[in-house]
Amino acid sequence: MIAPPETLRVHTRRVVCDGATDIPGGAALGHPRVYLEIDEHGYVDCGYCDRRFVLIGGPADGADQSTLPDISEGASL
């Protein structure tokens, strides 16, 4: 496995991704806004841009992200 292209550490289990948060020009250059829920694994990946959201203090926080499988909203192991 390879590491996700971008990993963001967050404080809440519910996150929003539009793929363009840090891009000048905003959402016009990103993807549709999606709301994702971090489950018991402690992280979730955006199905559009592969951005990974890791819950601070959760089980995936501090882990080698390249060793964790992709988990999109609604997926389970």
Secondary structure, DSSP 8 states (H G I E B T S, - for coil): ----S-EEEESSSEEEE-S-TTSTTGGGGS---EEEE--TTSEEE-TTT--EEEETTSTTTTS-GGGS---BTT---
